[in-house]
């Protein structure tokens, strides 16, 4: 896979183990790596004996699979699909096994001669579904085994639909996901999916007139607080409260510096004023329509210009619901 060392793309940097895992599951339709050792030793799972012919066939299939895995066209098209879903930096993807199975699915569908456009849709949706349901974080080998068998038995479309009905029902979007967003970790996979949804729809940065969320994510870290950190600290809030996911937004550092420790009721009133007099103080937005579009794209609740520390908890709850709704629409658009 020598060509890879010349690439600057780091969304999926495979290890030797990743290569074996993906190749094995794709070629042998199994998920448990222990079975690979047995097959390469010639094990006949039915008779429980070892046969030279099985060993030779297994090595041949493994070799073919590795060549498909390492194929530059396959690999780059897979990366392109991830980027088309809005995942543009390695920091947005926290699970290597989620990446591995997405590549397994891509290679499997390619072997089945599925239409390229359909492959893109299925891989995007499977990848995001896997993140939202934490599908491969518990017992990944078991999950790999179950999924690859069902994909071959029922077809990817039907099997994915079954998973969606079970795990991505209305209850998930209205209750489960908002609860999962009630966390204080900026690297949360759920927050990363939200960021991906903003990238996919070409949203501008918070209070930015021209710079995209994509630009800010691909540059330096630009995750900041809507209710400023120092403001909340001055009112006695602790780390678990002020570092809530629902208080995070992708924002230019210069806008964040200009806001300082002002409460939303203060700085948003000034933002509204700048839309009236055309003199920007926070970013370049100087039009009410543009401002509302920006706030909607970041799932900012109505009445933010009245929010103080007393309404902080209510704000968090409202924004979690709005973020969940945006992620739902994003998922269905994939």
Secondary structure, DSSP 8 states (H G I E B T S, - for coil): -GGGGG----S----HHHHHHHHHHHHHS---HHHHHHHHTTEETTTTEE-HHHHHHHHHHHHHHHHHHH-HHHHHHHHHHHHHTT--SGGG---HHHHHHHHHHHHHHHHTT--HHHHHHHHHHHHHHHHHTTTTSS-HHHHHHHHHHHHHHH-HHHHHHHHHHHHSSHHIIIIIHHHHT----TT-HHHHHHHHHHHHTT-B-TT-SS-BHHHHHHSS--EEESS-HHHHHHTT--HHHHT-GGGEEE--HHHHHHHTT--HHHHHHHHHHHHHH---SSSS---HHHHHHHHHHTT--TTGGG--GGGHHHHHHHHHHHHHHHHHHHHHH-
